[in-house]
Amino acid sequence: MTIDQPYPRRWAMLPAVLSASFMTLFDFNVVNVAAPSLQHDLHAGQAALQMVVGGYAFTYAAGMVIGGRLGDQVGHRRMFLIGITTFALASLLCGIAQTPGQLIAARLLQGLTGAMMVPQVLALITSVFPAAERPKAMSWFGVTLALGSVAGQILGGVLVQADLFGLGWRVIFLLNVPISVVAVLAAARLLPRYLATDRRHRFDVLGAIGIASSLGLVLVPLILGREQGWPAWGFVLMVLAIPVFCATLWWERRHAEPVLDVQLFRSRAFTAGLPANAAFMGYFGSYFLVLTLVWQDGLHLSALQAGLAFLPMGVVFALVSVLGRSVVARMGARAVTLGSLIVALGLIVMIVELHVLRGDVTVAWLVPATAIAGLGSGVS
């Protein structure tokens, strides 16, 4: 076997690595449905609840670039196995947490370990699939993202309501452990060993610290500020993020092998796509959390009912991801614009319904709007 030949077990390998992408997105969204239950069980305040959700997103985002760089250095196969093993450990710690502080710490670790394995997924797909097969493999990657995002809402509600073994919300985290064990065994057997990387790279420690610090200086005050009455220290930290980020960029421009390649910003496609992607993910992440709270706290649905209310959106999202691949390929970048406009239409419909119906709004009124948003999200 040479690196120029297609890897014969590439299609068998694909489900093993896609399981990592599924779990990381599942765990990001499943907490939304379980939020009221764990908040009551652990006596967690709003700030703690936001840290449980936002802390995972913070370490996941901060670690993605670092995880990708480590994969280049130590090998994507090895980094994937390390990431998924530690993700299982972090999930176990989440499941046995007894206090809000313990759960927050475990969620921070869970996000970081997720960031260690997910960048390897795209790297492995790119490396082992020939150009002719890569679009099909990437379409399954898109399906996995769709299913992971929506399954967190639907399956999360089912699991919390079922109260398996009396574990309540804890089962949503403990479920990752057996899945990870199976994924580790499959990956150890199926992932190619010939993708060795050049180990002469130097890891950009200061760049990694600078990127994580810049994000933390903004996100921590935003998460904790409202409950604490927006103290002065929060604004000081957010202002401090600007010189820290500028200093990080200065360092990255001069480092031979930076964590963040600032040359990317010279690409028009990259500079245009980055804010568009950030805006879409900002909508996508907050939409699920806010809508879950509307279902449960506003309309007084159970966790199961709230999860099932997302089912139409999930079905549409998944179908578009699978069946719309050829259409999206022909449209190119215009698909993002079209998808975003459809999402906006769904949100406008929901806003009008909430404004007009107010206290008389029901799930039956809101579900069509969520399905429209799911259609647009799938296209985007």
N, C-alpha and C positions, 0 to 999 in steps of 0.2 A: 504494500500500500504506500503510495506516495501522496504528497499533499496536493498534487495536480489532479488526482483521480477523485471522482465523486465518492464520498464516504458511503459504503453499502448499507449501513444501518441508520442512515440519517432520518428516515421516516419513523423508525422505531424510537429513535432518540427524542424526536420532537415532543411527544406528550410528556416525557420526563422533565424537560426543561420548561415547557409551558406551564407545568404545575406550579412552578415558582412564581410566575407572573400572576397566575390565578390567585394564589394564596395572599400575595401582598396586596392586591386590590380588594380581595374579599375582606381582609382584615381591616383595611381602611374604611370600608363602608358598613361592615357588619356592626361596628360599635354604634352607629347611628340608631339602629333599631333597638339595640340593647341598652342604650344610654339611660332611659328612665329606670330600668331594672337595676343596673349597677350603681346608679346614683342613689337610689333608695337603700340598696343593700350595704354599700360602703359609706353612706352618709356623706357623699361628696358634694361640694358646692359647685357653682357654675364655673368658677375658674378651674377647679380640678377636672371637671367634665371636659372643658375645652382643651386642657392639657392632655387628657387621655386621647382626644381626637387629633388635636393640632400637634402635640408632641411627636406622635408617630410620623405625621406628615413632614415635620421639621427635620428630624434625623434622616428620614428617607430621602428628602430632597437634598439635604446637605451632603449625604453620603453617596449619591448616585455618581457624581463625577469621580469621586475618590475610588468607589468600587470599580468603575470602568478602568481607571488607571492601574489599579492593583491587578486586575485581570490581565492587562497587557504585560505586567511585570512577572507575575508568578504563574500565569497560565489560566485560561478561562475555565478549563475543566476543574482544576484544583480550587479556584476561587469559588466556583459554583458549589462544589461539595462543602467547602468551609461555610459558605453563606447559608445554605439550606439546613445544615446541621445546627448552626448557632441560632437560626430562625426558629427551629423546633424548640430549642432550649428557652429562648425568650418567650415563646408562646406558652410554654409550660409555666414559666414564672408569672405571666399574666393570669393564667387560669387559677393559680393558687394564691394570688395576692389577697391580703387581708385588710389593707388600708389604701386610701386614695394615693398616698405617696408611693407605696410599693407598686401599685398598678401603673402609675405615671412612669416610674423608673423602668419598669419592664416594657412599657410601650415605647419608650425612647430607644431601648436596646433592640426591640423588635423592628422598629423602623430602620435602624442602622444596619442590622443584619439582612433585612430585605434589600437594602441598597447594595449590599455586597454581592447578592446573587443575581438580581434582575439585569444589570448591564451585561452579564455574561450570556444571557439568553439571546439577545440580538447579535452579539459577537459570534456565538456558535452557529446561529442560523446563517449569518452572512458567510461564515467560513466553510461550512460543510455542504451547503446547497448550491448547485450550479445556478448560473444566472437565469436559465430557463425555468427552473423550479422555484426560485426564490419568491416570486410574487404569490404563488400558491401557499408556500410556507408562511409568508407574512400575513396572508389573509387569515390563516388559523391563529396567528398571533393576535390579530385584531379581534377575532371571535373570542379568544380567551380574555382579552381586556374587557370586552362587553359583558361576557358572562360573569367574570369576577366582580365587576362593578355592581351589576344588578343582583347577582346571587347573594351578595352581602346583605342586601335589603330583604330579599324574599326568603332565602334559607335561614337568615338570621332570625327573622320573626318566627319561623317554624320551630327552630331549635329552642329559642327562649320560651315560647309558649309550651312546648313539649316537656320542658324541665327534666331532661333525661338524667336519670340517676340522682335526681334532686340537686343537680349542679346549677340550675338556672342559667344565668348569663355566662358562667365560667366555661360551659361546653363550647362556646363559639371560639375560644382560644385553644382549648385542649384538643379540639378536632384536628388542629394543625399537626399535632405530634405524630399520630399514625400515618397521616398523609405524607409528612416529611420523611418518615422512615422508609416508606415504600418508594418515594421519589429518590432518596439517597441510594437505595439498593439498585434501582433501575439506572440511575445516572452513572454510578460506579461501573456498571457493566456495559452501558451503551455509549457513553460519551467517548469521542475519539481521543486517543492518547498522543497523536502525532502533532497536535496543535501547540507545540512548545513555543515559547516566546523568548525574545532576546532579553536576557537577564542583566544586561549592562545598563538598563535604565536607572536613573536616580529619582527616587520619589520626592515630590515637591511638598515637603512637610509644611513650610510656611504658607504656601498657597492654599493647602487644604484647611489649615487653621483659619486663615483669613476669610475664606469663603464661608465656612461654618459660623464664624464669629459675626460676619456681616448679616447673615440670615437671622441668627439668634438675637442680635441687638434690635432687630425690627419685630420679630415674631413674639418674643417673650412679653414685651410691653403691650402688644396688641391683644394677647391672650389674657393676661392678668390685669390689664389696666382698668377695664370697665368695672369689675367687681370691687377694685380698690379705690374707685373714685378718680381715676386718671391722675395718679400722683406725679410730681415733677420729675422724679427719677425716670419714669417711663419715657417722657419726652426727651430727656437728656440722652438716654440710651439710643433712641431712634435717630437723633441728630448725630450721635457718635458713629452710627453705622455708616454714614457718608464718608468721613475720612478713612475709616477702616477699609471700606470697599475700594476707595481710590488708591490707598496704599497697596492693597492686594493686587489691583490691576497693574500698578507700577512695577511690582515685583514679578508678576506673571509675564510682563513684556520683556523682562531681562533674564528670566530663567530659561535655561536651555531646553528643559522638558517640563513645561508648566502643567499643572493640573487642569487649568482652564486656558485653552488656546485662544488668545485674544485675536489671532489672525482670522478666526471665524467671522468676526464682526465686519470684515471687509467683504463678505459675501452678501449680496443683496437679498438672496433667498433666505439666508439665515437671519439677517436683521429684521426682515419682514415677518418671517415665520415665528420668531421667538415671542414677540408680544402677542401675536395671535394665539399661539399655543398657551401662553400664560393666562390670557383672558378666558380662553375656553376651559382650561382646567380650574380656574378660579370659580367659574360658574358651576362646573360639574361637581366639584367637591362640596361646595356650600349648598348646592341645590338639594342633594340627598339628605344632608343633615337637617336643613330647615324644613323640608317637606316631611321628614320623619316626625319632627316635633309637631308639625301641623296635624298629621294623622293622629298621633297619640295624645298630645296634650290639648290640641284644639278640638279635634273631632272625637276624642276619647275612644279611639280604636285600641284593641289589644295589640301586642307585638305581632301576633300571627296575622291579624287583619291588616295591620300596617304593612307587613311584608308582602302579603298577597295583593295589596293595592298597587304595588310596584310591578306586578306581573305583566300587565299589558305593555308597559314601557320596556321591560326586559325582553319580551318576545319580539317586539318591533326592532329594538336595538340589535339583537342577535341575528334576526333575519336579514336586516339591511347589511350587516357586516359580512354575511355569507353570500347573499344573492346579489348584492350591489357592487361587488368587486370590479366587474368588467365596466360598469357604468362609471364608477368613480375613476377607474384607470383612464378612461377616455376623456373625462372632464379635467383631470389633472388638478392643479391648485384651485380651480374654480369650485371644486367639490367642497372645499373648506368654507368658502363664502356661502354656497347654497345651503350647506348643513347648518351654518350659524344663523342664517335667515329663518330657516325652519324652526330652529330652537327658539329664536326670538318670537316667532309667531305663537309657539306653544306657551311661552311665558306670558305673552300679552293676553292670550285667551284666559289663562289662569288668573292673572291680575284683575281682569274685567269681572270674572266670575266671583272672585273674593270681594271685590268692591261692591258689586250689585247685590249679591245674595247675602253677604256678611254671615250672620249666624245661621242662616238657612242653608248654607253650602253643605254638600254631601260628597262622599267619595265618588258617586256616580257622575257628579258634575266635574270633578277634578281629574278623573282618570283619562278622559280623552285628551286633555291638555298635556298630561304627562306622556301619553303615547306619541303626540306630535313632537314633544321635546326629545323623546327616545329616537324617533325617526331622524331628526336633525343631528343628534349626537352620533348615531351610527354612520351617517354620511360623512360627518366631519372626521 
